[in-house]
Amino acid sequence: MSGPATVAPVAKGTSRDRGFRRVLAGGMAGAVLEWYDFAIYGILAATVLGPLFFPGSDGTVKLLLALATQGLGFVARPLGGVLFGHLGDRFGRKPMLVVTFLLLGASTAAIGLLPTYGQIGIWATVSLLVLRLIQGFALGGEFGAAVLLVSEHGEAKRRGFWASWPQAGAPAGTVLATVLVSLLIFFLPDAQFDSWGWRLAFLFAIPLLIIGFWIRRGVEESPVFLAARAKAERTAVNPETPVAHGSSIAAALVNPRAVLTGVGVRLGENVAFYLYTIFVIAYGTQTLDFGRGEIILAVTFGSILQFIGMLGGGAWSDRVGRRVAMIVPAVGLAIWAPIFFWLMHFESLPLLYLGVCVGTLLHGMLGGPEAAFIAELFPTSHRYAGASLVFQGSSIIAGAPAPLIAVWLNDRYGVGSVVAYLLITIAVTLTALVLSRETKGVDLSTIR
């Protein structure tokens, strides 16, 4: 790896500045829709989807089945990451940005139109599973494209901050989802919300899809990718030869240190995110006596702080380095985990807000620098494939099973086992960070 890049700063008001702002908006649009979908499904899985699509079981089993369907979307993520990552390294980041976004938005809206089990029987469950698989497949290529376009467009000295914006789409999408669900719960009687009101939350993906598609169509291709393609065309016998010769996935896999480092860093961060935003809803409403609206509102406020934490963490990493900026909040999450669940057992709204908000702020500070850090692990020829392997591989290992494992552990051994689960995964993240190399300011075009 080389030292800091010498890319000229983006001057305000110039065409390059306007183009970069569109890239940033396009990256955020997909991330918001991605995490809006995730949060909507997680919230409704913990409240209404179980009885509608998985009838005939006790409460815990219905919840586990609904969450398992959420996890099924993660199974398809690595497949999408492999395909779109390879195509993105061969033909460019922008085409994948548009295709994955269309697939994601259409499948999310389609869930809002599904008949329930009571209307068409097992085909309702099967249809839900298929749509979750399509969503997961699209998401496998979506996030890598968004992060890389921003990372490869922005100047190196502020890459941590700019790349944290797509990353911050997670809490932004969660805020949007929780606010919409809270409004629906407030204005609709419980019977109407459980019958048809929940559909509006999924159908809201349609206007998000239209706006996001318009933004992404105007996004310019990554200059780092274009430079690499031009170099490949000059040196190749066949001028049509793309940047990535052969399989970019295979090229990423021959760099196991980068892949394992990225996955390790993501492990604890993933589990922390799902516990503080999804498991907390199920735990607070089923094990404790919090109301559905109360705990969703707490997650909303927590997600706002998570958003701020991600942008702040990304900016901080540009000053002190990626490793320090992630080690500090990771240690904080490990310390806060037992305190958080202890506070919840007082069944006090102020203490619930305190617990969720501190946890999500720390998570945001850990997740913010992560996008730039992972992009800086791989060369341009297989950066999309490598980043997708890291993002989606860690999601299926840590993200998909996290709510399931937490619900099962709590039901079997109590909440102390959930705390232990989080602490173990945070320990893996800290180990990966301690053993990693600093990447702040690296010139992406010179990574080998």
N, C-alpha and C positions, 0 to 999 in steps of 0.2 A: 504493500500500500504506500502511497505517496503522502506528502505533506498536504497542507491546506491548498485548496484550489484557488486559482487566480481569476475565476469568473467575475466579470464586471457586474456591479450591482445594477438592479433594475431601476431605471429612472422613472419617477412618477410622471404620469400623463403621457408617456410614450406608448407606441403601439405594442411594444414588448411588455410594458406594464399592464396594459389592458388585456393582452393575451394571457398573461400569467394570472390575472385576477379571474379570468374565465376558467382557466385550468383549475384554480383553487375552488371556484364555485362548483365546477363539474365534479371534482373529487368529493367535495362535501355532499353534493346532492345524492350520489350513490351511497355514500356511507350512512347518511341520514335515513334513506329508504331501507337500506339493509337492516339497520338496527331498529328502525321503527317496526319493521316486520317482526324482528326477533322479539322485541319487547311486547308487542301486541299479542303475539302467540303465547309468550310466557305468562303474561298477566291473565289471559283468558284460559289458558291451560290450567292455571291454578284456581280458576273460579267457575267457568261455565262449559268449556269444551269437553271435559270428561264425560259428564252426563249426556251430552248431545251426540257424541260419536263413539263412546265406549260404555254403553249401559250395562246393567246387570252385575256390577261389581261393587265392593264396598268402597268407601271414600278414598282410602289410601291407594287402593289398586287403580281406581279411576284416575287419580292424580298421577300415579306412576306411568300409566299407559299414555296419558296426554303428554306428559313430559318426554316419554320415550319417542313419541311421534315428533316432538320438537327436536330431539336428538337425532332422529332419522335424517333430518335435513343435513346434519353434519357429516353423515356417512358419504353423501354425494359430493361434499366439498372438495376432498382431495382429487376426485375424478375431474371436476371442473377446473381445479387448479392445474392438473396435469395437462389437460387439453388447451385451456385458454393461456396458461403460462407458456406452453410451447409455441402456440400460434402468435402470442404477443411478442416473443423474442424473435420470431421469424418475420412477421409482417407489421409489427408496430403495436404500440400501447392503445392508441385511439380507437381502432376498430373494435377491440375487445371491450373497451369502455362502454361503447354504445350497445353492442349485442348483449352483454351480460346484464346491463341495466334494463333493457326491454324484457328479457326473460324474467328477471326478478320482479318487476312491477306487475307484469301480466299474471304471474302465478300467485302473487300476493292478493291481488284483487279477486281472482277466481275463487279463493277460499271463502270470500264473503258471499259468493253465490251458491255454495254447495248445499244440497239437501242434507238433512240430518239422518241419523240412523233410524229414527222413528218414521221417516218418509220413504226411504229406499233401502233400508236394511244395511247389510254389510258393505254394499257398494259405496255408501257414504264414507265409511272408514277407509276403504281402499282408495277412493278418490282423494281423500285428505292426505294419505300416505304418498300418493303419486305427486301431488302438488308440492309437498314438502321436499320430495326428492328433486324436483325441478328447481325449486328455490335454492336448495343446497348446491346444486350443480352450477347455477348462475353465480352464486356467492363465491364459489371456489375461485373464479377468475376476476370477480368484481373488485375486491378490496386491493389485491395486488396492483391492478392497473391504476386505481385511483392514487394510491400511495406513491407509486413509481413516477407517474406523470408529474406530480407535485415535486417530488424529490429531484427529478432530473431537470425540471424547469428552473427551480429556485437556486439562488446563490448558496455556495457551500457554507459560508459563515453563519447563515440563518436557517440552514436546512432543518435543524431540529424543531424550530418553531413552525415553519411552513408545513412540514410533513405531519405535524401534530394535528393540523386541521382536519384532514380526513379521519384520523384516529379519533378526534373529538366528535365525529359523526355518531359514535356510539351513544354517549350521553345525550347529544342533541336529539337523536331519534327516540331515545327512551323518554326524554321530557315530552316530546310531541305525542308519543303514545300514551303516556300516563295522564297528560292533560286531557287528551281526547276521551279516554276511558272515564276519567273523573267527571267530565262534563256529561257524558252519556248516562253515567250512574246517577248524577245529580238531577237531570231533567226527566229521566225515564223511570217509571216504577220497576221494581226488581223483576216482575213477571215479564214485562215488555222487553227489558234489557236481555234477559236470559232467552227470550223467544226469538227476537229479531234485531234488537239494538246492537248486539255484538257484531253483526254483519257490517254495520256502518264503519266500524273501526278498520276492517280490512279493505272496504271499498274506498276509503280515503287515500289508498295508494294510487288511485287513478289520477287525481290532480298532481300528486307528487311525481308520477311517471311522466306526465305531459311537460311539466316545468323542467324536470331534470333532463329529459330527452332534448328539449330545445337548447338547453345550456351545453350539453355534451356534444351536440352536432357541430358546434362552432369551436371546439377545443382544438388547438394545434398539437401536432405530434411532438414528442419529446426531442429536444435538440441533441441530447446525448445519444439517443437511439439513431437519429438521422446521421450524426457524424460517424457512428460506428458502421452504419449501413454503407455510407459513402466510401469509407476505408475498405470495407469488405468487397465492394464492387470494383475498386481500383486494383485490388490484389488478387481477385478471383479470376479463373479462366472463364467461367460463365458469369457475365455481368448481372444475371438475374439471381445469383446466389444470395440468399438472405444473410442476415447477421449471424444467426445461430445455425451452424452446420450440424446436420444430424439432429439428434434429440437434445434439446436444451435441458430437459429433465435429467437425462443421463449425465450431462455435464455438471448439473448442480449436485447430483448424488456422488460424484467423484470428489466433491468438496465437503466431506462429512463433518468436518469441524464447524464450518459455517452453519450447516443445517442443524446440527445438534445444539450449537450455541443458541441459535434463534429459538428453537423449540423449547430449550430449557428455560430461557428468559420468559417465554410466553406462558409457561406452565402455571406458575403461581398467580400471575396476573389474570389469566383466564378464569381460574377457579374463584379468585376473589371477586371478579366482576359478577359472575353468575350467583354467587352466594348473597352479595349485597343488593342485587336488583331483582332476582327471580326467586331464589329459595326463601328469602326473607318474607315475600308475600305469602307463600304457602305456609311457612312456619308461623307467621304472625296471625293468620286467619284460622288455621286449623289446630295448632298446638296451643296458642295463646288466644286471648279474647279481643284482639284488635279487629276493628271493622274493616271491610274491604276497602272503602274509600279512604279511611285514615292511613292505612299503610301504603296505599298507592300514592297518596299525596306526599308522604315522607320520602318515598323513592324519587318522586319528582324533584323535590328540593335537593335531595342528594345528588341527582343527576346534573343539576345546574352547577353544583360545586365540583362535580367530576369533570364537567366541561372546562371550567376555569382551571382546575388542576392539570388537565392535559395540556392546555396551551401554555400555562405557566411552567410545567415540567419540561415541555419541549424547548421553550426559550431558555430556561435555566441550563439545559444540557448543552446549549451553544456556548455557554460561559464556562461551566465547570467540567464538561465532558459527559458523554452518555452514561458511563459506568457509575460515577458518583451520583448523578441525577436520578438513577434508578435504584441504586443500593439503599439510599436513605429512605425513600418511601416504602421499599420492600420490608426493611426492618420495622418501620412504623406499622405496617399491616400485620406483621407477626405479633407485635406487642398489643395492637388494638383488638385482635380477634377475640380473645377471651373476655375482654372488657365489654365488647359489643353485645355478646349474647347474655352476659350478666346484666347489663342495662335493660335489655328487652324483657327480662323476667320480672321487672318491676311493673310492667304493663302500664307505663306512664308515657303519654304522648310526647312531652318534652324530651324525655330520655330516649325514646325511640328515634326522634329527629336527630338528637345528638349522635347516637350510635351510627345511624345510617349516613349522616352527612360527613362525619369524620372518616368513616371507612371509604366512602366513595371519593372524597377529596384525595386521600392517600393513594387510592387505586388510580385516579386520574394522573397524579404526579408520576406514578410508575409507568403507566401506559403511554403518556405523551411522547417521551423520547424514543419509544420503541420502534415507531415507524421508520424514522431516519436510521436508527441503529441497524435494523434488519436490511434496509436498502443498501447500506454501506458494507454489508458482508459479502456481496456478490458482484462479479464483473457484469458489464452491459450485455454480453452475449447470452447469459442465462440468469440475469437479475430477476426477470419476471417469474421464471420457473422456480428459481431458488426461493424468492420471497413467498410465492404461492405455496410451496412445500412447507415453509415454516409457518405461515399464517394458518393454513388449512390443516396441516398435520397436527399442530398443537391444538387446534379447535376440536378435532375428533378425539384426541387423547385426553384433553382437559375440559374443553368447553361443553361438548355434547353430553358426557356422563356426569358433569358436576351437579346439576340439580337432582338427577336421579340418585346419585351416590349420597348426596346430602339428605334427601328425603328418606332413603333406606337406612342410613346410619342413625338418623334421629329417631326413626320408628323402632329400630332394633336396639340401639345402645344409648340413646339420649344425645343431647346437643353437644356434650363434651367431645364426642367422637367426630362431630362436624368441625369443631375447632381444631382437633388434631389433624384432620384431613387437610385443612387449609394451611396449617403450620408446616406440614411435610412438603406440600407443593411450593410454598414460599421458600423453604430451604433449598429446593432444587433450583429455583430462580436465582437465589443469592449465590449458589455455587457456580452457576453458569456465568454470572456477571463477574465474579471474582477471577475466574479463569479466562475471561474474554480479553481481547485487545481493544484499546481505545480507538474509535473510528471518527471522532469529531473532526470536521473540516476536510475529510478526505476528498480528493478529486475523483468523482465517480467514473470518469473516462479512463483512469489509469489503473483501476483495480484489476488484478489478475488472479 
